[in-house]
């Protein structure tokens, strides 16, 4: 279905001259395996050889170009470790070209005595004389094209040289076709943007640092293309879902009323509004696809539970998928009392469940004896069969890839889908990842929650912190102590969790525990269980405790090297305390001196507990590439667009995409055909397949 004009771009990079399997593997690591990946990899920097001083005026350590006369070649050195030297000059002085392990015949060929040559590289001082070691280029002044004045610098990987990468990109660009324009001509003119091919070629031929900027016209043009492809794909997916009839799930409130009577608190207004949105979607004949955002401790799980009760009232089963076993078992524990009161059966399935226990759970599920199945990614394995799956809920959505989400929704006849996240997402990022979904936000916290007292303290006062911790644990309080690494690193000067565990165990005794991501599931759960039960007073942990862990008696959160964490992550960690009615505190330990960005980040955390404000600040301070972290696989990775910079373009791309869908829903017009090519270019061809299927 891909337009044939694009085929040269979707070839493997081994079609390029000089790119064999070994080089292809290296380029694949740096950019990607196809020709299109090379053209969509923008230069990260620029080598400027335009500075052409005289020898006497040439500064050291800066890339420059000299026009010289080749005076003489010194006799070849006797030993291989000694340099081969060529003496050159201009009217202002002399410079020696130095080569190690060089072939004399080759150098005499490219630097013939008495001839003029252009040489480019960095000048150095050695024993009071000027020299240039291994010039980057030596060319005949009559053949200036052999030495580029401006050279783009691309991302590299170990074993891949800049020259090989540049040559591969240059060859890839020769395969760029003349594609029909998909952007509106008046829009291009208003922005002073070039056409696509011209923009693409210009991006790879910068002539100044300004042209590398994300705000340069060529980069803006191409970033807008990528954002338009993203928004158009999301709207096409949404359109396909709306056309995809689901089922109307409409209960009689019998189970929900029983659960409400058993609730020890009233739901907040924001929770009630979110439930209204969800119930309306579930009643509709189309499939529900809704994102529920709620800050740490805002009560999303209860909202999800009432949605599952609505499904149970209509005879349908529900599945709730959590990212970790600890969180799945915690959901089971926290919901059991309400499930008993409502009269429904909960089940759980994780990777730890084996043998007869697993078989029994699967049998009950297939028979319809389990109303709600909680679990981890184990839920979407092939042998997990529901009798009638009507509702799928995915907790901490960004921890799962799209394929995992799809795999679970295929377990039933077009079940409704509710995805939840406690990581507040900036509006612009939310639009790029969840533009195909309806949104609900829980912006209130349940009454009675006390604010967490947040303080920043330098690492050199750590003994005071340990002394304070000793007093707090003696009074029955519990604390988390979070470290950024599991083991000591020679690269980063950070205290490892294991080292801190030993230090605190020596100071506080056996009431200290350690939990981290490298531990086996059962060992991790056993430590967490002891912490919940109060046997362990201080839990040393890595960010494995970031999401969903709930220990109401924990009142102290200490985050070591807080300057190394992102704002959203710090906010998540702080949310592990202050969950009961006791006064809680969060201590951000930092290594002085703090950089400006790190200082701003920690100040934001001290000033507000609003996760949505914090998310927007995190995006502003760090940019979209870092704000979510590499592990958060549900978010698109843009190659040319930068959401932190191109927010205004994203809004325009959304409007443009909506207008396109209104005018040409199947992309059958002339512009529509060009837009199909755009979707393929930016790897959004799933949306094209939906069009063809529809």
HUDAFEN-V495097 format. One record per backbone hydrogen bond with DSSP energy under -0.5 kcal/mol. CO is the residue of the C=O (numbers start at 0). NH is the residue of the N-H. E is the energy in kcal/mol with one decimal. If there is no record, write none. Layout:
{{CO NH E} {CO NH E}}
//
This chain:
{{2 5 -2.1} {3 6 -1.4} {5 8 -1.7} {5 9 -0.9} {6 9 -1.0} {7 10 -0.7} {8 35 -2.5} {10 34 -2.2} {11 14 -2.0} {12 15 -1.7} {15 18 -1.9} {17 19 -0.8} {19 23 -3.0} {20 24 -1.9} {21 25 -1.5} {22 26 -2.9} {23 27 -2.8} {24 28 -1.5} {25 29 -1.7} {26 30 -3.3} {26 31 -1.3} {32 12 -2.2} {33 36 -0.7} {33 37 -1.1} {34 37 -0.6} {34 38 -1.8} {35 39 -1.5} {37 40 -1.4} {39 41 -0.8} {44 152 -2.4} {45 47 -0.6} {46 48 -0.6} {46 150 -2.9} {49 51 -0.5} {50 64 -2.6} {53 56 -0.7} {53 57 -0.8} {54 57 -1.1} {58 61 -0.6} {58 122 -0.5} {61 122 -0.6} {63 120 -1.8} {65 67 -0.7} {65 118 -2.6} {67 116 -2.8} {68 70 -0.8} {68 88 -2.0} {69 113 -3.7} {71 73 -0.5} {71 86 -2.9} {78 81 -1.1} {79 100 -0.7} {83 98 -2.5} {84 73 -2.3} {85 87 -0.5} {85 96 -3.3} {86 70 -2.2} {86 71 -1.6} {87 94 -2.5} {88 68 -3.0} {89 92 -1.0} {92 89 -2.2} {94 87 -2.8} {94 96 -0.5} {95 97 -0.5} {95 131 -2.4} {96 85 -2.2} {97 133 -2.9} {98 83 -3.5} {101 103 -0.6} {102 106 -2.1} {103 107 -2.5} {104 108 -1.3} {105 109 -2.0} {106 110 -2.1} {111 114 -1.9} {114 69 -2.8} {116 67 -2.8} {116 118 -0.5} {117 138 -2.5} {118 65 -3.0} {119 135 -2.1} {119 136 -1.3} {120 63 -2.2} {122 60 -2.0} {123 130 -2.5} {125 128 -1.8} {128 125 -2.9} {129 95 -2.1} {130 123 -3.1} {131 97 -2.3} {136 119 -2.0} {138 117 -3.0} {139 142 -2.7} {142 145 -1.8} {143 146 -1.7} {148 48 -3.9} {150 46 -3.2} {152 43 -3.1} {152 44 -1.5} {156 159 -2.5} {158 160 -0.6} {160 164 -2.0} {161 165 -2.6} {162 166 -2.3} {163 167 -2.1} {164 168 -2.4} {165 169 -2.7} {166 170 -2.1} {167 171 -2.4} {168 172 -2.5} {169 173 -0.9} {170 173 -0.6} {170 174 -0.5} {171 174 -1.5} {172 175 -1.4} {176 178 -1.2} {183 187 -2.1} {184 188 -2.4} {185 189 -2.4} {186 190 -1.6} {187 191 -0.9} {187 192 -2.6} {188 191 -0.6} {194 198 -2.7} {195 199 -2.7} {196 200 -2.6} {197 201 -2.3} {198 202 -2.2} {199 203 -1.1} {201 204 -1.5} {207 210 -0.6} {208 211 -1.5} {208 212 -0.5} {209 212 -1.0} {212 215 -1.6} {215 219 -2.8} {216 220 -2.5} {217 221 -2.2} {218 222 -2.7} {219 223 -2.6} {220 224 -1.7} {221 225 -2.0} {222 226 -2.5} {223 227 -2.8} {224 228 -2.4} {225 229 -2.1} {226 230 -2.7} {227 231 -2.8} {228 232 -2.2} {229 233 -2.1} {230 234 -2.2} {231 235 -2.2} {232 236 -2.4} {233 237 -2.4} {234 238 -2.6} {235 239 -2.2} {236 240 -2.0} {237 241 -2.6} {238 242 -2.2} {239 243 -1.2} {240 286 -0.6} {242 244 -1.0} {243 286 -1.2} {246 248 -0.7} {247 249 -0.7} {252 256 -2.6} {253 257 -1.4} {254 258 -2.1} {255 259 -2.4} {256 260 -1.9} {257 261 -1.2} {258 262 -1.0} {259 262 -0.5} {267 271 -2.3} {268 272 -2.3} {269 273 -2.1} {270 274 -2.3} {271 275 -2.3} {272 276 -2.2} {273 277 -2.3} {274 278 -3.2} {275 279 -2.3} {276 280 -2.0} {277 281 -2.7} {278 282 -2.2} {279 283 -1.3} {281 248 -3.4} {284 245 -2.7} {287 416 -3.0} {288 437 -2.1} {289 291 -0.5} {289 418 -2.8} {290 292 -0.7} {290 439 -2.6} {291 420 -2.0} {292 441 -3.2} {294 297 -2.1} {296 445 -0.7} {298 302 -1.2} {299 303 -2.6} {300 304 -2.3} {301 305 -2.3} {302 306 -1.8} {303 307 -2.0} {304 308 -2.0} {305 309 -1.9} {306 310 -1.7} {307 311 -2.3} {308 312 -2.3} {309 313 -0.9} {310 313 -0.7} {310 315 -2.5} {311 314 -1.6} {316 389 -2.9} {316 390 -1.5} {317 372 -2.6} {318 320 -0.5} {318 392 -3.1} {319 321 -0.5} {319 374 -1.7} {320 394 -3.1} {323 327 -2.1} {324 328 -2.6} {325 329 -1.9} {326 330 -2.3} {327 331 -1.8} {328 332 -2.2} {329 333 -2.8} {330 334 -2.1} {331 335 -1.2} {332 336 -0.5} {334 338 -2.6} {335 339 -2.6} {336 340 -2.0} {337 341 -2.2} {338 342 -1.8} {338 343 -2.3} {343 345 -0.5} {344 370 -1.6} {344 371 -2.0} {346 373 -3.1} {348 375 -1.3} {349 352 -1.4} {353 356 -0.8} {353 357 -1.3} {354 358 -2.4} {355 359 -2.5} {356 360 -1.9} {357 361 -2.5} {358 362 -2.2} {359 363 -2.3} {360 364 -2.2} {361 365 -2.3} {362 366 -1.8} {363 367 -0.7} {363 368 -2.3} {363 369 -0.9} {364 367 -0.9} {364 386 -1.1} {368 370 -0.6} {370 317 -2.4} {371 346 -2.4} {371 373 -0.6} {372 319 -2.7} {373 348 -2.2} {374 321 -3.3} {375 378 -2.3} {376 379 -1.6} {377 380 -1.4} {380 383 -2.0} {382 384 -0.8} {387 316 -3.5} {387 389 -0.6} {389 415 -2.6} {390 318 -2.1} {391 417 -2.8} {392 320 -2.8} {392 394 -0.6} {393 419 -3.4} {395 398 -2.3} {396 399 -2.2} {397 633 -1.3} {400 404 -1.6} {401 405 -2.7} {402 406 -2.6} {403 407 -1.7} {404 408 -1.8} {405 409 -1.1} {407 410 -1.6} {408 411 -0.8} {408 414 -0.7} {411 413 -1.8} {415 391 -2.9} {416 289 -2.3} {417 393 -2.3} {418 291 -3.4} {419 396 -2.4} {420 293 -2.0} {421 423 -0.9} {425 429 -2.7} {426 430 -2.0} {427 431 -1.4} {428 432 -1.9} {429 433 -3.0} {430 434 -0.6} {433 436 -1.9} {437 290 -3.2} {439 292 -3.0} {440 442 -0.8} {441 294 -1.1} {445 448 -1.2} {450 452 -0.5} {450 583 -0.5} {451 453 -0.7} {452 585 -2.9} {454 587 -3.4} {456 589 -1.8} {457 460 -1.8} {458 461 -1.7} {460 463 -0.6} {460 464 -1.4} {461 465 -2.4} {462 466 -2.2} {463 467 -2.4} {464 468 -2.3} {465 469 -2.0} {466 470 -1.7} {467 471 -2.4} {468 472 -2.6} {469 473 -1.6} {470 474 -1.0} {471 474 -0.5} {471 476 -2.3} {472 475 -1.6} {477 554 -2.1} {477 555 -1.4} {478 538 -2.7} {479 557 -2.4} {480 540 -2.6} {481 559 -2.9} {484 496 -2.8} {485 497 -1.9} {491 488 -0.5} {491 493 -2.1} {494 484 -0.6} {495 499 -2.6} {496 500 -2.3} {497 501 -1.8} {498 502 -2.0} {499 503 -2.8} {500 504 -2.3} {501 505 -1.9} {502 506 -1.4} {503 507 -3.3} {504 508 -2.3} {507 510 -0.5} {508 511 -0.9} {510 536 -2.2} {510 537 -2.1} {512 539 -3.3} {514 541 -1.0} {515 518 -1.7} {519 523 -2.5} {520 524 -2.8} {521 525 -2.1} {522 526 -1.9} {523 527 -2.4} {524 528 -2.6} {525 529 -1.8} {526 530 -1.8} {527 531 -2.8} {528 532 -2.2} {529 534 -1.7} {529 535 -1.5} {530 533 -1.1} {536 478 -2.9} {537 512 -2.7} {537 539 -0.7} {538 480 -2.7} {539 514 -2.4} {540 482 -2.7} {541 544 -1.4} {542 545 -2.1} {545 547 -0.6} {548 550 -0.5} {550 553 -2.2} {552 477 -1.0} {552 554 -0.5} {553 577 -0.8} {554 584 -2.8} {555 479 -2.8} {556 558 -0.5} {556 586 -3.2} {557 481 -3.3} {557 559 -0.6} {558 561 -0.7} {558 588 -2.3} {560 563 -2.2} {561 564 -1.6} {565 569 -2.5} {566 570 -2.6} {567 571 -2.2} {568 572 -2.5} {569 573 -2.6} {570 574 -1.6} {572 575 -1.8} {573 576 -1.8} {575 550 -0.5} {579 449 -0.5} {583 452 -2.4} {584 556 -2.1} {585 454 -2.7} {585 587 -0.6} {586 558 -2.8} {586 588 -0.9} {587 456 -2.3} {588 561 -3.1} {589 458 -2.6} {589 591 -0.6} {594 598 -2.5} {595 599 -2.4} {596 600 -2.4} {597 601 -2.4} {598 602 -2.1} {599 603 -2.1} {600 604 -1.7} {601 605 -1.6} {602 606 -1.7} {603 607 -1.6} {608 610 -0.8} {609 613 -2.3} {610 614 -2.3} {611 615 -1.8} {612 616 -2.1} {613 617 -2.6} {614 618 -2.1} {615 619 -2.0} {616 620 -2.7} {617 621 -2.5} {617 622 -0.5} {618 622 -1.8} {622 625 -0.8} {622 626 -1.5} {623 627 -0.7} {628 631 -1.4} {630 632 -2.1} {631 634 -1.3} {635 637 -0.7} {641 644 -1.5} {641 645 -3.9} {645 649 -2.0} {646 650 -1.8} {647 651 -1.8} {648 652 -2.6} {649 653 -2.4} {650 654 -2.1} {651 655 -2.6} {652 656 -2.7} {653 657 -2.3} {654 658 -2.1} {655 659 -2.5} {656 660 -2.4} {657 661 -2.1} {658 662 -2.2} {659 663 -3.2} {663 666 -2.1} {668 672 -2.2} {669 673 -1.5} {670 674 -2.4} {671 675 -1.8} {672 676 -1.4} {673 677 -1.8} {674 678 -2.3} {675 679 -1.9} {676 680 -2.6} {677 681 -1.9} {678 683 -3.6} {679 682 -1.9} {683 686 -1.3} {683 687 -0.6} {684 688 -2.2} {685 689 -1.7} {686 690 -1.7} {687 691 -2.3} {688 692 -2.5} {689 693 -2.3}}
//
